[in-house]
Amino acid sequence: MNNDLELGQSRLLEVDNRVLVPAKSHIRIIVTPADVPHSWAVPSLGVKCDAVPGRLNQISISVQREGVYYGQCSEICGTNHAFTPIVVEAVPSKDYGSRVSNQLIPQTTGEASAEMKE
């Protein structure tokens, strides 16, 4: 059940793809769901934004400290509502570009390979 977790990760809090943001910067986040209403909430950042199918909603945040912030969907959105975690990772502005580039490179196995073009 926990085979895909790395040391230090929590089973119901970790996600496949963290939201990566630069620390000490103003950030605009635009949300919309693909299926049912959700509510994007990260309490330690003071953020809660409703997401309604067919509509765009936005919030502005400024994360002052580097670190990892946990949240979850705050709207009862279906049977797997309890398994809808959100992880925001704030990194130093100088490291943000390289971290985003690393996330964009697909993980490959076997004979497959990928190149990132600049």
N, C-alpha and C positions, 0 to 999 in steps of 0.2 A: 504494500500500500504506500509506503514512503520511499520506494526504491529510486524515484526520480529526484529526491531532495538531496541537496548538498549540506555539508556540516554548517549548522547555524540557521538553517531555514526552518520555518514552521509550516506544518502540513496545510492548514486552512488559510494561511496568510500569503503564501508565496504565489507568484504568477509566472507565466511563461515569458511575458514581455513587460518590463517595468516602464512606466512613464518617466523618461529621462528629461530633467530640466536643469538649466544653468542656475546656480545659486546667485543671490544678490542681483537678479535681473527681473524686469517686469515681463510677465508671461500672459498671453491670452490663450485660453483653452476653449476650443469649439467642440461641442458634443452633440451627437445624434445617435440613436440606437437603430439597429437593423431589424429588430423584432418587436419588442414590447416596451412599455415605459420603464425607465431605470432612473436612478438618482445617484450621480457620481459624488461621493462624499469622502473627504479625508479630514476627520475632525481635528487632528493636531495641526493642520494648516488653516483651519477655519473655513473650509470649502465644502459647499454642497450645491450641486447644479442638477436640475431635473433634465432628463433626456426623453423627449417625446418623439415617437416615430413620425417621419415626414417633416420634422421641424429642426432647425439649428438653434442651439442655445449656447451662450458663451459666458465665461467668467474670466476675471483678471486676478492673477495672484503674483506675489513676490515672496519667494522663499529666501529668507535671510540666512539660514544656516544650512550647511551641507549635511546630508544624512539621508536616511530612509524613513519614509512616512507611509503608514498603512491606513487603508480605508476599505469601504465596501459599498455595495449598492444599498441605498436606504429606501428603496421602493420594493414592495413585495411584487416581484416580477415573474414568479413562477416556481415550479417545484425545486429548482436548483438555486433559488435566491441566496441561500446560506453559503453557497460556494461561488460567490461573485466577488472575490477580493480585488483590491486596487493597491498598487505599490507605486509611489512616487519617489524617485531617487534624485536628490539635488547634488550636483557635482560642481567643482570649481569651474568658473567660466572658461579658464584657459584649457581645461581638459574636455569641455563639452563637445567640441567638433570631432575630436578623435574618437570619443566614446560613441557618438552617433554613427560615425563611419563604420566602426566595428560592429554595431548592431545591424547595419544594412547588409553586411556580407553574410550570405546564407551559410549555415553549417552544412558541410558536405561529407559524404561517406563513400567509400569504394572508389570507383573510376570517375565519378562525377567531379567537376570542378567549376568554379565561378570566378569571374573577374569583375572588379568594380571599375567603371570608366569614370574619369574625372572630366 
